[in-house]
Amino acid sequence: AINGKRDIGSTIKPILYYEAIKCGLEHYVFDSSPYSYLYNNNKITVTNSSGFYYGPIDMRHALAVSDNIYATKMHLTLGTNTLAMHLKKYGINASPIPSLALGSISLSLKELNDIYTQFFTDGKYIKTKFI
């Protein structure tokens, strides 16, 4: 249960937004509406699984409603290497692809917990121990 790998989906968004805040982008507003972009000569369209779109949306609102469009646009604004490099600090090799912003990576509960710990320790990395 602790070490099994599963797709992490939207639980990656706070990690992405942490990087955005470090880069001074916490006040960015993006339009939440179906969004398309080209990747490897393929048109990719991002939607919200809820089917709801919020128009102009800031990071706080995007996090609260788990907005896929905001996450994708922020990821592309930061550059896809930013999130991949953040994960590398934890020994996690992730491809710097646009869908990484939506959690297209499998992690164990332990790996995810190790990353989330930094939110509660003022950025200090503490490896999780289980009893």
Backbone atoms as SQL, in Angstrom:
CREATE TABLE atoms (id INTEGER PRIMARY KEY, chain TEXT, resi INTEGER, resn TEXT, atom TEXT, x REAL, y REAL, z REAL);
INSERT INTO atoms VALUES
  (1, 'A', 1, 'ALA', 'N', 0.821, -1.208, 0.000),
  (2, 'A', 1, 'ALA', 'CA', 0.000, 0.000, 0.000),
  (3, 'A', 1, 'ALA', 'C', 0.855, 1.258, 0.000),
  (4, 'A', 2, 'ILE', 'N', 1.992, 1.188, 0.639),
  (5, 'A', 2, 'ILE', 'CA', 2.844, 2.370, 0.751),
  (6, 'A', 2, 'ILE', 'C', 3.726, 2.549, -0.479),
  (7, 'A', 3, 'ASN', 'N', 4.215, 1.457, -1.036),
  (8, 'A', 3, 'ASN', 'CA', 5.179, 1.538, -2.133),
  (9, 'A', 3, 'ASN', 'C', 4.600, 1.265, -3.517),
  (10, 'A', 4, 'GLY', 'N', 3.323, 0.885, -3.599),
  (11, 'A', 4, 'GLY', 'CA', 2.704, 0.632, -4.900),
  (12, 'A', 4, 'GLY', 'C', 2.590, 1.925, -5.692),
  (13, 'A', 5, 'LYS', 'N', 2.883, 1.864, -6.964),
  (14, 'A', 5, 'LYS', 'CA', 2.842, 3.056, -7.822),
  (15, 'A', 5, 'LYS', 'C', 1.458, 3.224, -8.430),
  (16, 'A', 6, 'ARG', 'N', 0.973, 4.456, -8.388),
  (17, 'A', 6, 'ARG', 'CA', -0.321, 4.815, -8.978),
  (18, 'A', 6, 'ARG', 'C', -0.203, 6.186, -9.618),
  (19, 'A', 7, 'ASP', 'N', -1.017, 6.432, -10.660),
  (20, 'A', 7, 'ASP', 'CA', -1.046, 7.775, -11.236),
  (21, 'A', 7, 'ASP', 'C', -1.523, 8.742, -10.164),
  (22, 'A', 8, 'ILE', 'N', -0.853, 9.891, -10.072),
  (23, 'A', 8, 'ILE', 'CA', -1.176, 10.817, -8.985),
  (24, 'A', 8, 'ILE', 'C', -2.176, 11.890, -9.369),
  (25, 'A', 9, 'GLY', 'N', -2.466, 12.040, -10.644),
  (26, 'A', 9, 'GLY', 'CA', -3.489, 12.990, -11.083),
  (27, 'A', 9, 'GLY', 'C', -3.281, 14.377, -10.512),
  (28, 'A', 10, 'SER', 'N', -4.355, 14.977, -10.059),
  (29, 'A', 10, 'SER', 'CA', -4.336, 16.382, -9.631),
  (30, 'A', 10, 'SER', 'C', -3.559, 16.644, -8.353),
  (31, 'A', 11, 'THR', 'N', -3.105, 15.604, -7.659),
  (32, 'A', 11, 'THR', 'CA', -2.297, 15.868, -6.461),
  (33, 'A', 11, 'THR', 'C', -0.960, 16.503, -6.814),
  (34, 'A', 12, 'ILE', 'N', -0.620, 16.543, -8.082),
  (35, 'A', 12, 'ILE', 'CA', 0.617, 17.215, -8.502),
  (36, 'A', 12, 'ILE', 'C', 0.445, 18.734, -8.592),
  (37, 'A', 13, 'LYS', 'N', -0.776, 19.212, -8.674),
  (38, 'A', 13, 'LYS', 'CA', -1.006, 20.648, -8.891),
  (39, 'A', 13, 'LYS', 'C', -0.409, 21.530, -7.795),
  (40, 'A', 14, 'PRO', 'N', -0.534, 21.207, -6.507),
  (41, 'A', 14, 'PRO', 'CA', 0.121, 22.064, -5.507),
  (42, 'A', 14, 'PRO', 'C', 1.638, 22.133, -5.678),
  (43, 'A', 15, 'ILE', 'N', 2.238, 21.059, -6.151),
  (44, 'A', 15, 'ILE', 'CA', 3.680, 21.043, -6.389),
  (45, 'A', 15, 'ILE', 'C', 4.017, 21.983, -7.553),
  (46, 'A', 16, 'LEU', 'N', 3.214, 21.934, -8.597),
  (47, 'A', 16, 'LEU', 'CA', 3.381, 22.843, -9.731),
  (48, 'A', 16, 'LEU', 'C', 3.217, 24.289, -9.281),
  (49, 'A', 17, 'TYR', 'N', 2.190, 24.570, -8.481),
  (50, 'A', 17, 'TYR', 'CA', 1.935, 25.939, -8.041),
  (51, 'A', 17, 'TYR', 'C', 3.011, 26.430, -7.070),
  (52, 'A', 18, 'TYR', 'N', 3.594, 25.523, -6.314),
  (53, 'A', 18, 'TYR', 'CA', 4.730, 25.866, -5.453),
  (54, 'A', 18, 'TYR', 'C', 5.877, 26.412, -6.304),
  (55, 'A', 19, 'GLU', 'N', 6.150, 25.744, -7.410),
  (56, 'A', 19, 'GLU', 'CA', 7.196, 26.214, -8.324),
  (57, 'A', 19, 'GLU', 'C', 6.820, 27.569, -8.924),
  (58, 'A', 20, 'ALA', 'N', 5.552, 27.746, -9.271),
  (59, 'A', 20, 'ALA', 'CA', 5.095, 29.018, -9.840),
  (60, 'A', 20, 'ALA', 'C', 5.274, 30.154, -8.837),
  (61, 'A', 21, 'ILE', 'N', 4.949, 29.901, -7.587),
  (62, 'A', 21, 'ILE', 'CA', 5.109, 30.921, -6.545),
  (63, 'A', 21, 'ILE', 'C', 6.579, 31.278, -6.388),
  (64, 'A', 22, 'LYS', 'N', 7.444, 30.262, -6.393),
  (65, 'A', 22, 'LYS', 'CA', 8.887, 30.523, -6.287),
  (66, 'A', 22, 'LYS', 'C', 9.381, 31.389, -7.444),
  (67, 'A', 23, 'CYS', 'N', 8.719, 31.294, -8.585),
  (68, 'A', 23, 'CYS', 'CA', 9.104, 32.082, -9.767),
  (69, 'A', 23, 'CYS', 'C', 8.370, 33.419, -9.833),
  (70, 'A', 24, 'GLY', 'N', 7.565, 33.740, -8.819),
  (71, 'A', 24, 'GLY', 'CA', 6.874, 35.019, -8.780),
  (72, 'A', 24, 'GLY', 'C', 5.619, 35.085, -9.629),
  (73, 'A', 25, 'LEU', 'N', 5.025, 33.941, -9.945),
  (74, 'A', 25, 'LEU', 'CA', 3.862, 33.911, -10.825),
  (75, 'A', 25, 'LEU', 'C', 2.541, 33.676, -10.082),
  (76, 'A', 26, 'GLU', 'N', 2.520, 33.892, -8.779),
  (77, 'A', 26, 'GLU', 'CA', 1.320, 33.575, -7.994),
  (78, 'A', 26, 'GLU', 'C', 0.111, 34.430, -8.340),
  (79, 'A', 27, 'HIS', 'N', 0.302, 35.555, -9.012),
  (80, 'A', 27, 'HIS', 'CA', -0.820, 36.425, -9.352),
  (81, 'A', 27, 'HIS', 'C', -1.287, 36.266, -10.794),
  (82, 'A', 28, 'TYR', 'N', -0.748, 35.300, -11.504),
  (83, 'A', 28, 'TYR', 'CA', -1.159, 35.095, -12.894),
  (84, 'A', 28, 'TYR', 'C', -2.629, 34.697, -12.963),
  (85, 'A', 29, 'VAL', 'N', -3.307, 35.240, -13.951),
  (86, 'A', 29, 'VAL', 'CA', -4.698, 34.895, -14.223),
  (87, 'A', 29, 'VAL', 'C', -4.738, 34.314, -15.629),
  (88, 'A', 30, 'PHE', 'N', -5.384, 33.162, -15.767),
  (89, 'A', 30, 'PHE', 'CA', -5.566, 32.534, -17.070),
  (90, 'A', 30, 'PHE', 'C', -7.053, 32.318, -17.301),
  (91, 'A', 31, 'ASP', 'N', -7.434, 32.228, -18.555),
  (92, 'A', 31, 'ASP', 'CA', -8.822, 31.963, -18.905),
  (93, 'A', 31, 'ASP', 'C', -9.097, 30.469, -18.806),
  (94, 'A', 32, 'SER', 'N', -10.075, 30.115, -17.993),
  (95, 'A', 32, 'SER', 'CA', -10.479, 28.722, -17.857),
  (96, 'A', 32, 'SER', 'C', -11.587, 28.437, -18.865),
  (97, 'A', 33, 'SER', 'N', -11.171, 27.929, -19.994),
  (98, 'A', 33, 'SER', 'CA', -12.087, 27.490, -21.053),
  (99, 'A', 33, 'SER', 'C', -11.328, 26.412, -21.824),
  (100, 'A', 34, 'PRO', 'N', -12.020, 25.545, -22.569),
  (101, 'A', 34, 'PRO', 'CA', -11.289, 24.500, -23.298),
  (102, 'A', 34, 'PRO', 'C', -10.099, 25.105, -24.039),
  (103, 'A', 35, 'TYR', 'N', -8.964, 24.428, -23.938),
  (104, 'A', 35, 'TYR', 'CA', -7.696, 24.983, -24.413),
  (105, 'A', 35, 'TYR', 'C', -6.981, 23.955, -25.273),
  (106, 'A', 36, 'SER', 'N', -6.487, 24.399, -26.409),
  (107, 'A', 36, 'SER', 'CA', -5.730, 23.519, -27.310),
  (108, 'A', 36, 'SER', 'C', -4.344, 24.079, -27.552),
  (109, 'A', 37, 'TYR', 'N', -3.383, 23.186, -27.699),
  (110, 'A', 37, 'TYR', 'CA', -2.017, 23.573, -28.024),
  (111, 'A', 37, 'TYR', 'C', -1.406, 22.462, -28.875),
  (112, 'A', 38, 'LEU', 'N', -0.315, 22.787, -29.541),
  (113, 'A', 38, 'LEU', 'CA', 0.375, 21.799, -30.366),
  (114, 'A', 38, 'LEU', 'C', 1.527, 21.198, -29.579),
  (115, 'A', 39, 'TYR', 'N', 1.639, 19.876, -29.636),
  (116, 'A', 39, 'TYR', 'CA', 2.750, 19.167, -29.009),
  (117, 'A', 39, 'TYR', 'C', 3.173, 18.047, -29.945),
  (118, 'A', 40, 'ASN', 'N', 4.416, 18.078, -30.366),
  (119, 'A', 40, 'ASN', 'CA', 4.919, 17.094, -31.342),
  (120, 'A', 40, 'ASN', 'C', 4.019, 17.006, -32.569),
  (121, 'A', 41, 'ASN', 'N', 3.620, 18.157, -33.076),
  (122, 'A', 41, 'ASN', 'CA', 2.758, 18.260, -34.264),
  (123, 'A', 41, 'ASN', 'C', 1.368, 17.649, -34.063),
  (124, 'A', 42, 'ASN', 'N', 0.967, 17.450, -32.834),
  (125, 'A', 42, 'ASN', 'CA', -0.380, 16.949, -32.531),
  (126, 'A', 42, 'ASN', 'C', -1.145, 18.021, -31.767),
  (127, 'A', 43, 'LYS', 'N', -2.395, 18.198, -32.107),
  (128, 'A', 43, 'LYS', 'CA', -3.246, 19.145, -31.395),
  (129, 'A', 43, 'LYS', 'C', -3.785, 18.446, -30.145),
  (130, 'A', 44, 'ILE', 'N', -3.489, 19.022, -28.995),
  (131, 'A', 44, 'ILE', 'CA', -3.939, 18.491, -27.712),
  (132, 'A', 44, 'ILE', 'C', -4.964, 19.466, -27.150),
  (133, 'A', 45, 'THR', 'N', -6.122, 18.961, -26.743),
  (134, 'A', 45, 'THR', 'CA', -7.154, 19.800, -26.137),
  (135, 'A', 45, 'THR', 'C', -7.319, 19.400, -24.677),
  (136, 'A', 46, 'VAL', 'N', -7.255, 20.397, -23.807),
  (137, 'A', 46, 'VAL', 'CA', -7.403, 20.179, -22.368),
  (138, 'A', 46, 'VAL', 'C', -8.772, 20.673, -21.945),
  (139, 'A', 47, 'THR', 'N', -9.473, 19.866, -21.171),
  (140, 'A', 47, 'THR', 'CA', -10.773, 20.245, -20.631),
  (141, 'A', 47, 'THR', 'C', -10.767, 19.989, -19.124),
  (142, 'A', 48, 'ASN', 'N', -11.774, 20.469, -18.446),
  (143, 'A', 48, 'ASN', 'CA', -11.961, 20.143, -17.038),
  (144, 'A', 48, 'ASN', 'C', -12.889, 18.943, -16.949),
  (145, 'A', 49, 'SER', 'N', -12.499, 17.964, -16.159),
  (146, 'A', 49, 'SER', 'CA', -13.314, 16.754, -16.053),
  (147, 'A', 49, 'SER', 'C', -14.710, 17.048, -15.516),
  (148, 'A', 50, 'SER', 'N', -14.847, 18.133, -14.757),
  (149, 'A', 50, 'SER', 'CA', -16.154, 18.507, -14.210),
  (150, 'A', 50, 'SER', 'C', -17.076, 19.069, -15.285),
  (151, 'A', 51, 'GLY', 'N', -16.492, 19.542, -16.398),
  (152, 'A', 51, 'GLY', 'CA', -17.283, 20.194, -17.439),
  (153, 'A', 51, 'GLY', 'C', -17.550, 21.655, -17.156),
  (154, 'A', 52, 'PHE', 'N', -17.083, 22.153, -16.003),
  (155, 'A', 52, 'PHE', 'CA', -17.263, 23.558, -15.642),
  (156, 'A', 52, 'PHE', 'C', -16.042, 24.363, -16.037),
  (157, 'A', 53, 'TYR', 'N', -16.280, 25.581, -16.489),
  (158, 'A', 53, 'TYR', 'CA', -15.211, 26.504, -16.850),
  (159, 'A', 53, 'TYR', 'C', -15.495, 27.822, -16.158),
  (160, 'A', 54, 'TYR', 'N', -14.448, 28.495, -15.716),
  (161, 'A', 54, 'TYR', 'CA', -14.598, 29.607, -14.796),
  (162, 'A', 54, 'TYR', 'C', -14.221, 30.961, -15.374),
  (163, 'A', 55, 'GLY', 'N', -13.885, 31.019, -16.654),
  (164, 'A', 55, 'GLY', 'CA', -13.449, 32.291, -17.231),
  (165, 'A', 55, 'GLY', 'C', -12.115, 32.685, -16.627),
  (166, 'A', 56, 'PRO', 'N', -11.853, 33.981, -16.431),
  (167, 'A', 56, 'PRO', 'CA', -10.593, 34.391, -15.814),
  (168, 'A', 56, 'PRO', 'C', -10.489, 33.822, -14.395),
  (169, 'A', 57, 'ILE', 'N', -9.383, 33.149, -14.119),
  (170, 'A', 57, 'ILE', 'CA', -9.230, 32.448, -12.846),
  (171, 'A', 57, 'ILE', 'C', -7.804, 32.646, -12.335),
  (172, 'A', 58, 'ASP', 'N', -7.666, 32.834, -11.014),
  (173, 'A', 58, 'ASP', 'CA', -6.342, 32.965, -10.422),
  (174, 'A', 58, 'ASP', 'C', -5.912, 31.634, -9.805),
  (175, 'A', 59, 'MET', 'N', -4.687, 31.592, -9.317),
  (176, 'A', 59, 'MET', 'CA', -4.128, 30.339, -8.815),
  (177, 'A', 59, 'MET', 'C', -4.922, 29.767, -7.639),
  (178, 'A', 60, 'ARG', 'N', -5.318, 30.620, -6.722),
  (179, 'A', 60, 'ARG', 'CA', -6.050, 30.140, -5.542),
  (180, 'A', 60, 'ARG', 'C', -7.354, 29.460, -5.952),
  (181, 'A', 61, 'HIS', 'N', -8.098, 30.099, -6.858),
  (182, 'A', 61, 'HIS', 'CA', -9.356, 29.524, -7.332),
  (183, 'A', 61, 'HIS', 'C', -9.078, 28.248, -8.127),
  (184, 'A', 62, 'ALA', 'N', -8.040, 28.273, -8.958),
  (185, 'A', 62, 'ALA', 'CA', -7.690, 27.106, -9.771),
  (186, 'A', 62, 'ALA', 'C', -7.367, 25.907, -8.890),
  (187, 'A', 63, 'LEU', 'N', -6.658, 26.143, -7.806),
  (188, 'A', 63, 'LEU', 'CA', -6.329, 25.055, -6.889),
  (189, 'A', 63, 'LEU', 'C', -7.589, 24.532, -6.193),
  (190, 'A', 64, 'ALA', 'N', -8.456, 25.447, -5.788),
  (191, 'A', 64, 'ALA', 'CA', -9.681, 25.054, -5.080),
  (192, 'A', 64, 'ALA', 'C', -10.594, 24.181, -5.933),
  (193, 'A', 65, 'VAL', 'N', -10.643, 24.442, -7.245),
  (194, 'A', 65, 'VAL', 'CA', -11.548, 23.688, -8.117),
  (195, 'A', 65, 'VAL', 'C', -10.801, 22.675, -8.985),
  (196, 'A', 66, 'SER', 'N', -9.492, 22.554, -8.775),
  (197, 'A', 66, 'SER', 'CA', -8.646, 21.625, -9.524),
  (198, 'A', 66, 'SER', 'C', -8.770, 21.838, -11.036),
  (199, 'A', 67, 'ASP', 'N', -8.599, 23.083, -11.447),
  (200, 'A', 67, 'ASP', 'CA', -8.777, 23.462, -12.845),
  (201, 'A', 67, 'ASP', 'C', -7.611, 22.957, -13.711),
  (202, 'A', 68, 'ASN', 'N', -7.915, 22.095, -14.671),
  (203, 'A', 68, 'ASN', 'CA', -6.898, 21.518, -15.554),
  (204, 'A', 68, 'ASN', 'C', -6.316, 22.533, -16.525),
  (205, 'A', 69, 'ILE', 'N', -7.131, 23.461, -16.983),
  (206, 'A', 69, 'ILE', 'CA', -6.668, 24.432, -17.960),
  (207, 'A', 69, 'ILE', 'C', -5.640, 25.356, -17.317),
  (208, 'A', 70, 'TYR', 'N', -5.933, 25.861, -16.130),
  (209, 'A', 70, 'TYR', 'CA', -4.987, 26.726, -15.424),
  (210, 'A', 70, 'TYR', 'C', -3.672, 25.990, -15.203),
  (211, 'A', 71, 'ALA', 'N', -3.747, 24.753, -14.731),
  (212, 'A', 71, 'ALA', 'CA', -2.531, 23.975, -14.460),
  (213, 'A', 71, 'ALA', 'C', -1.698, 23.796, -15.728),
  (214, 'A', 72, 'THR', 'N', -2.347, 23.469, -16.821),
  (215, 'A', 72, 'THR', 'CA', -1.620, 23.272, -18.077),
  (216, 'A', 72, 'THR', 'C', -0.983, 24.574, -18.548),
  (217, 'A', 73, 'LYS', 'N', -1.740, 25.660, -18.510),
  (218, 'A', 73, 'LYS', 'CA', -1.196, 26.946, -18.948),
  (219, 'A', 73, 'LYS', 'C', -0.035, 27.393, -18.056),
  (220, 'A', 74, 'MET', 'N', -0.147, 27.180, -16.749),
  (221, 'A', 74, 'MET', 'CA', 0.941, 27.553, -15.845),
  (222, 'A', 74, 'MET', 'C', 2.177, 26.704, -16.124),
  (223, 'A', 75, 'HIS', 'N', 1.967, 25.414, -16.337),
  (224, 'A', 75, 'HIS', 'CA', 3.074, 24.492, -16.631),
  (225, 'A', 75, 'HIS', 'C', 3.800, 24.923, -17.902),
  (226, 'A', 76, 'LEU', 'N', 3.049, 25.275, -18.923),
  (227, 'A', 76, 'LEU', 'CA', 3.656, 25.710, -20.175),
  (228, 'A', 76, 'LEU', 'C', 4.341, 27.077, -20.021),
  (229, 'A', 77, 'THR', 'N', 3.788, 27.946, -19.178),
  (230, 'A', 77, 'THR', 'CA', 4.395, 29.245, -18.918),
  (231, 'A', 77, 'THR', 'C', 5.732, 29.087, -18.191),
  (232, 'A', 78, 'LEU', 'N', 5.765, 28.201, -17.207),
  (233, 'A', 78, 'LEU', 'CA', 6.998, 27.949, -16.465),
  (234, 'A', 78, 'LEU', 'C', 8.051, 27.257, -17.326),
  (235, 'A', 79, 'GLY', 'N', 7.579, 26.485, -18.275),
  (236, 'A', 79, 'GLY', 'CA', 8.464, 25.622, -19.053),
  (237, 'A', 79, 'GLY', 'C', 8.346, 24.221, -18.484),
  (238, 'A', 80, 'THR', 'N', 8.163, 23.252, -19.324),
  (239, 'A', 80, 'THR', 'CA', 7.883, 21.898, -18.853),
  (240, 'A', 80, 'THR', 'C', 9.030, 21.281, -18.052),
  (241, 'A', 81, 'ASN', 'N', 10.232, 21.821, -18.189),
  (242, 'A', 81, 'ASN', 'CA', 11.364, 21.295, -17.414),
  (243, 'A', 81, 'ASN', 'C', 11.279, 21.667, -15.936),
  (244, 'A', 82, 'THR', 'N', 10.593, 22.746, -15.598),
  (245, 'A', 82, 'THR', 'CA', 10.563, 23.232, -14.213),
  (246, 'A', 82, 'THR', 'C', 10.002, 22.185, -13.263),
  (247, 'A', 83, 'LEU', 'N', 8.849, 21.637, -13.564),
  (248, 'A', 83, 'LEU', 'CA', 8.236, 20.637, -12.690),
  (249, 'A', 83, 'LEU', 'C', 9.048, 19.350, -12.700),
  (250, 'A', 84, 'ALA', 'N', 9.533, 18.949, -13.857),
  (251, 'A', 84, 'ALA', 'CA', 10.347, 17.730, -13.946),
  (252, 'A', 84, 'ALA', 'C', 11.610, 17.865, -13.097),
  (253, 'A', 85, 'MET', 'N', 12.226, 19.041, -13.112),
  (254, 'A', 85, 'MET', 'CA', 13.434, 19.261, -12.312),
  (255, 'A', 85, 'MET', 'C', 13.118, 19.280, -10.817),
  (256, 'A', 86, 'HIS', 'N', 11.956, 19.811, -10.460),
  (257, 'A', 86, 'HIS', 'CA', 11.549, 19.792, -9.049),
  (258, 'A', 86, 'HIS', 'C', 11.415, 18.348, -8.571),
  (259, 'A', 87, 'LEU', 'N', 10.781, 17.510, -9.351),
  (260, 'A', 87, 'LEU', 'CA', 10.613, 16.106, -8.972),
  (261, 'A', 87, 'LEU', 'C', 11.952, 15.382, -8.903),
  (262, 'A', 88, 'LYS', 'N', 12.886, 15.784, -9.738),
  (263, 'A', 88, 'LYS', 'CA', 14.217, 15.154, -9.751),
  (264, 'A', 88, 'LYS', 'C', 14.925, 15.337, -8.408),
  (265, 'A', 89, 'LYS', 'N', 14.626, 16.437, -7.700),
  (266, 'A', 89, 'LYS', 'CA', 15.225, 16.662, -6.380),
  (267, 'A', 89, 'LYS', 'C', 14.855, 15.547, -5.405),
  (268, 'A', 90, 'TYR', 'N', 13.774, 14.853, -5.691),
  (269, 'A', 90, 'TYR', 'CA', 13.310, 13.761, -4.833),
  (270, 'A', 90, 'TYR', 'C', 13.673, 12.397, -5.419),
  (271, 'A', 91, 'GLY', 'N', 14.513, 12.401, -6.446),
  (272, 'A', 91, 'GLY', 'CA', 14.914, 11.144, -7.070),
  (273, 'A', 91, 'GLY', 'C', 13.867, 10.584, -8.013),
  (274, 'A', 92, 'ILE', 'N', 12.943, 11.421, -8.463),
  (275, 'A', 92, 'ILE', 'CA', 11.862, 10.985, -9.349),
  (276, 'A', 92, 'ILE', 'C', 12.157, 11.475, -10.755),
  (277, 'A', 93, 'ASN', 'N', 12.279, 10.551, -11.685),
  (278, 'A', 93, 'ASN', 'CA', 12.516, 10.906, -13.075),
  (279, 'A', 93, 'ASN', 'C', 11.187, 11.041, -13.794),
  (280, 'A', 94, 'ALA', 'N', 10.898, 12.247, -14.230),
  (281, 'A', 94, 'ALA', 'CA', 9.653, 12.533, -14.932),
  (282, 'A', 94, 'ALA', 'C', 9.977, 13.168, -16.269),
  (283, 'A', 95, 'SER', 'N', 9.253, 12.771, -17.290),
  (284, 'A', 95, 'SER', 'CA', 9.433, 13.385, -18.602),
  (285, 'A', 95, 'SER', 'C', 8.857, 14.801, -18.584),
  (286, 'A', 96, 'PRO', 'N', 9.592, 15.764, -19.127),
  (287, 'A', 96, 'PRO', 'CA', 9.096, 17.146, -19.143),
  (288, 'A', 96, 'PRO', 'C', 8.074, 17.354, -20.260),
  (289, 'A', 97, 'ILE', 'N', 6.907, 16.775, -20.064),
  (290, 'A', 97, 'ILE', 'CA', 5.849, 16.847, -21.073),
  (291, 'A', 97, 'ILE', 'C', 4.683, 17.673, -20.528),
  (292, 'A', 98, 'PRO', 'N', 3.874, 18.254, -21.408),
  (293, 'A', 98, 'PRO', 'CA', 2.761, 19.085, -20.941),
  (294, 'A', 98, 'PRO', 'C', 1.796, 18.369, -19.991),
  (295, 'A', 99, 'SER', 'N', 1.527, 17.096, -20.216),
  (296, 'A', 99, 'SER', 'CA', 0.553, 16.382, -19.376),
  (297, 'A', 99, 'SER', 'C', 1.059, 16.116, -17.968),
  (298, 'A', 100, 'LEU', 'N', 2.333, 16.385, -17.693),
  (299, 'A', 100, 'LEU', 'CA', 2.846, 16.217, -16.340),
  (300, 'A', 100, 'LEU', 'C', 2.086, 17.115, -15.366),
  (301, 'A', 101, 'ALA', 'N', 1.620, 18.266, -15.835),
  (302, 'A', 101, 'ALA', 'CA', 0.849, 19.195, -14.994),
  (303, 'A', 101, 'ALA', 'C', -0.458, 18.590, -14.512),
  (304, 'A', 102, 'LEU', 'N', -0.905, 17.522, -15.172),
  (305, 'A', 102, 'LEU', 'CA', -2.161, 16.861, -14.796),
  (306, 'A', 102, 'LEU', 'C', -1.894, 15.523, -14.122),
  (307, 'A', 103, 'GLY', 'N', -0.640, 15.299, -13.743),
  (308, 'A', 103, 'GLY', 'CA', -0.308, 14.112, -12.970),
  (309, 'A', 103, 'GLY', 'C', -0.087, 12.861, -13.777),
  (310, 'A', 104, 'SER', 'N', 0.453, 12.985, -14.960),
  (311, 'A', 104, 'SER', 'CA', 0.681, 11.807, -15.801),
  (312, 'A', 104, 'SER', 'C', 1.977, 11.108, -15.406),
  (313, 'A', 105, 'ILE', 'N', 2.074, 10.800, -14.128),
  (314, 'A', 105, 'ILE', 'CA', 3.229, 10.099, -13.579),
  (315, 'A', 105, 'ILE', 'C', 2.735, 9.215, -12.448),
  (316, 'A', 106, 'SER', 'N', 3.357, 8.059, -12.319),
  (317, 'A', 106, 'SER', 'CA', 2.994, 7.140, -11.235),
  (318, 'A', 106, 'SER', 'C', 3.992, 7.278, -10.094),
  (319, 'A', 107, 'LEU', 'N', 3.481, 7.512, -8.905),
  (320, 'A', 107, 'LEU', 'CA', 4.304, 7.596, -7.705),
  (321, 'A', 107, 'LEU', 'C', 3.699, 6.714, -6.625),
  (322, 'A', 108, 'SER', 'N', 4.515, 6.358, -5.665),
  (323, 'A', 108, 'SER', 'CA', 4.008, 5.630, -4.509),
  (324, 'A', 108, 'SER', 'C', 3.482, 6.647, -3.492),
  (325, 'A', 109, 'LEU', 'N', 2.701, 6.178, -2.554),
  (326, 'A', 109, 'LEU', 'CA', 2.210, 7.034, -1.480),
  (327, 'A', 109, 'LEU', 'C', 3.384, 7.615, -0.702),
  (328, 'A', 110, 'LYS', 'N', 4.423, 6.828, -0.489),
  (329, 'A', 110, 'LYS', 'CA', 5.606, 7.303, 0.220),
  (330, 'A', 110, 'LYS', 'C', 6.290, 8.430, -0.552),
  (331, 'A', 111, 'GLU', 'N', 6.471, 8.268, -1.853),
  (332, 'A', 111, 'GLU', 'CA', 7.107, 9.318, -2.654),
  (333, 'A', 111, 'GLU', 'C', 6.291, 10.610, -2.613),
  (334, 'A', 112, 'LEU', 'N', 4.993, 10.484, -2.772),
  (335, 'A', 112, 'LEU', 'CA', 4.136, 11.666, -2.755),
  (336, 'A', 112, 'LEU', 'C', 4.170, 12.335, -1.386),
  (337, 'A', 113, 'ASN', 'N', 4.136, 11.543, -0.336),
  (338, 'A', 113, 'ASN', 'CA', 4.199, 12.078, 1.021),
  (339, 'A', 113, 'ASN', 'C', 5.523, 12.792, 1.275),
  (340, 'A', 114, 'ASP', 'N', 6.620, 12.224, 0.785),
  (341, 'A', 114, 'ASP', 'CA', 7.920, 12.871, 0.945),
  (342, 'A', 114, 'ASP', 'C', 7.932, 14.261, 0.312),
  (343, 'A', 115, 'ILE', 'N', 7.293, 14.399, -0.843),
  (344, 'A', 115, 'ILE', 'CA', 7.233, 15.696, -1.512),
  (345, 'A', 115, 'ILE', 'C', 6.331, 16.662, -0.745),
  (346, 'A', 116, 'TYR', 'N', 5.164, 16.192, -0.347),
  (347, 'A', 116, 'TYR', 'CA', 4.199, 17.062, 0.339),
  (348, 'A', 116, 'TYR', 'C', 4.716, 17.543, 1.696),
  (349, 'A', 117, 'THR', 'N', 5.630, 16.814, 2.302),
  (350, 'A', 117, 'THR', 'CA', 6.177, 17.206, 3.597),
  (351, 'A', 117, 'THR', 'C', 6.776, 18.606, 3.551),
  (352, 'A', 118, 'GLN', 'N', 7.327, 19.009, 2.404),
  (353, 'A', 118, 'GLN', 'CA', 7.966, 20.326, 2.311),
  (354, 'A', 118, 'GLN', 'C', 6.981, 21.468, 2.559),
  (355, 'A', 119, 'PHE', 'N', 5.688, 21.231, 2.352),
  (356, 'A', 119, 'PHE', 'CA', 4.700, 22.279, 2.588),
  (357, 'A', 119, 'PHE', 'C', 4.518, 22.562, 4.079),
  (358, 'A', 120, 'PHE', 'N', 4.872, 21.607, 4.912),
  (359, 'A', 120, 'PHE', 'CA', 4.642, 21.737, 6.355),
  (360, 'A', 120, 'PHE', 'C', 5.926, 21.941, 7.148),
  (361, 'A', 121, 'THR', 'N', 7.065, 21.973, 6.442),
  (362, 'A', 121, 'THR', 'CA', 8.352, 22.118, 7.116),
  (363, 'A', 121, 'THR', 'C', 9.134, 23.311, 6.582),
  (364, 'A', 122, 'ASP', 'N', 8.421, 24.308, 6.071),
  (365, 'A', 122, 'ASP', 'CA', 9.052, 25.501, 5.499),
  (366, 'A', 122, 'ASP', 'C', 10.063, 25.151, 4.417),
  (367, 'A', 123, 'GLY', 'N', 9.731, 24.163, 3.606),
  (368, 'A', 123, 'GLY', 'CA', 10.570, 23.796, 2.479),
  (369, 'A', 123, 'GLY', 'C', 11.653, 22.790, 2.774),
  (370, 'A', 124, 'LYS', 'N', 11.806, 22.399, 4.043),
  (371, 'A', 124, 'LYS', 'CA', 12.834, 21.425, 4.410),
  (372, 'A', 124, 'LYS', 'C', 12.375, 20.020, 4.021),
  (373, 'A', 125, 'TYR', 'N', 13.257, 19.286, 3.380),
  (374, 'A', 125, 'TYR', 'CA', 12.936, 17.920, 2.941),
  (375, 'A', 125, 'TYR', 'C', 13.222, 16.948, 4.079),
  (376, 'A', 126, 'ILE', 'N', 12.204, 16.214, 4.474),
  (377, 'A', 126, 'ILE', 'CA', 12.349, 15.192, 5.518),
  (378, 'A', 126, 'ILE', 'C', 11.788, 13.895, 4.943),
  (379, 'A', 127, 'LYS', 'N', 12.614, 12.871, 4.908),
  (380, 'A', 127, 'LYS', 'CA', 12.156, 11.578, 4.417),
  (381, 'A', 127, 'LYS', 'C', 11.141, 10.990, 5.392),
  (382, 'A', 128, 'THR', 'N', 10.070, 10.458, 4.840),
  (383, 'A', 128, 'THR', 'CA', 9.013, 9.863, 5.643),
  (384, 'A', 128, 'THR', 'C', 9.497, 8.556, 6.283),
  (385, 'A', 129, 'LYS', 'N', 9.120, 8.354, 7.532),
  (386, 'A', 129, 'LYS', 'CA', 9.392, 7.090, 8.231),
  (387, 'A', 129, 'LYS', 'C', 8.069, 6.524, 8.686),
  (388, 'A', 130, 'PHE', 'N', 7.909, 5.223, 8.531),
  (389, 'A', 130, 'PHE', 'CA', 6.686, 4.563, 8.952),
  (390, 'A', 130, 'PHE', 'C', 6.961, 3.657, 10.135),
  (391, 'A', 131, 'ILE', 'N', 6.010, 3.583, 11.040),
  (392, 'A', 131, 'ILE', 'CA', 6.147, 2.719, 12.213),
  (393, 'A', 131, 'ILE', 'C', 5.193, 1.551, 12.065);
